[in-house]
Amino acid sequence: MNNVAGSRKEKESGLAPTSLAGTVWPVEKPEILPLGKWIEFGRKLQSASDEEILSLIGSVVMYLKDKLKDETFPSTHYNYREYVRGYANTILKAAQAELAKRHSERLG
């Protein structure tokens, strides 16, 4: 299964499993994720450590940079690769926003 933010990188990094470690985001049909999954993801981000959020950000950035161009997607009437890129960018922006919020609270 293709993943936007799989747990393989976290296992390779040697980080202890935390709240985001088991989160798998299938890219085959991202449109079928119910709203509850996005809410659950937001809660996991809020309880994740800074290290874990940085690991997620790194994983998504690497996926966008290296793996996305090599992925094989089902042929559809729209550009599925661009759809998945937007999907990954949504996860990336959410993680970056949570990290920025934490640091602004610490400074302010």
C-alpha positions in Angstrom: 0.0 0.0 0.0 1.2 3.5 -0.8 1.3 5.9 2.1 1.7 9.6 2.3 3.1 9.4 5.8 3.8 5.8 6.6 5.5 4.5 9.7 8.5 3.0 7.9 10.6 6.1 8.2 9.7 6.4 11.9 10.9 2.8 12.4 14.1 3.5 10.5 14.8 6.6 12.6 14.8 4.7 15.9 12.2 7.0 17.4 10.0 5.4 20.0 6.4 4.9 18.8 4.1 7.7 19.8 0.7 8.9 18.8 1.4 9.5 15.1 3.5 6.3 14.6 0.6 4.1 13.6 -1.1 6.7 11.3 -1.3 5.5 7.8 -2.8 7.6 5.0 -3.7 5.5 1.9 -3.2 7.5 -1.3 -5.2 5.1 -3.5 -8.5 6.7 -2.6 -7.9 9.7 -0.3 -11.4 11.1 -1.0 -13.0 8.3 1.0 -11.4 9.3 4.3 -14.3 10.3 6.5 -14.2 13.6 8.4 -13.7 11.6 11.6 -10.3 10.5 10.4 -9.2 14.1 9.8 -10.5 15.0 13.3 -8.6 12.1 14.7 -5.4 13.2 12.9 -5.8 16.7 14.3 -6.0 15.3 17.8 -3.0 13.1 17.3 -1.1 16.2 16.1 -2.0 18.1 19.2 -0.7 15.3 21.4 2.4 14.5 19.4 5.9 15.6 20.4 7.8 18.2 18.5 10.2 15.5 17.4 7.3 13.4 16.0 5.8 16.3 14.1 9.2 17.1 12.6 9.5 13.5 11.6 6.1 13.6 9.9 6.9 16.8 8.1 10.2 15.3 6.9 8.4 12.1 5.7 5.8 14.1 3.7 8.4 16.4 2.2 10.5 13.4 1.1 7.4 11.8 -0.3 6.5 14.9 -2.3 10.1 15.4 -3.4 11.2 11.8 -4.2 8.4 9.2 -4.2 5.4 11.0 -5.7 6.9 11.1 -9.1 7.5 7.3 -9.1 4.1 6.3 -7.8 1.7 4.5 -10.1 -1.9 5.7 -9.8 -5.1 4.4 -11.3 -6.1 6.1 -14.5 -9.0 8.5 -13.9 -10.6 11.4 -15.7 -8.6 13.9 -13.6 -4.9 14.3 -12.7 -4.7 11.9 -9.7 -1.1 12.8 -9.1 -2.0 16.4 -8.5 -4.8 15.4 -6.2 -2.5 13.3 -4.1 0.0 16.2 -4.1 -2.7 18.4 -2.6 -3.6 15.7 -0.1 0.0 15.4 1.1 0.3 19.2 1.2 -2.8 19.4 3.4 -1.1 17.0 5.9 2.1 19.0 5.7 0.4 22.3 6.3 -1.5 20.9 9.3 1.7 19.6 10.9 3.6 22.8 10.2 0.7 24.9 11.7 0.6 22.8 14.8 4.4 23.2 15.3 4.2 26.9 14.6 1.3 27.3 17.1 3.3 25.6 19.8 6.4 27.8 19.3 4.4 31.0 19.2 2.7 30.0 22.5 6.1 29.3 24.1 7.5 32.7 22.9 4.4 34.7 23.7 
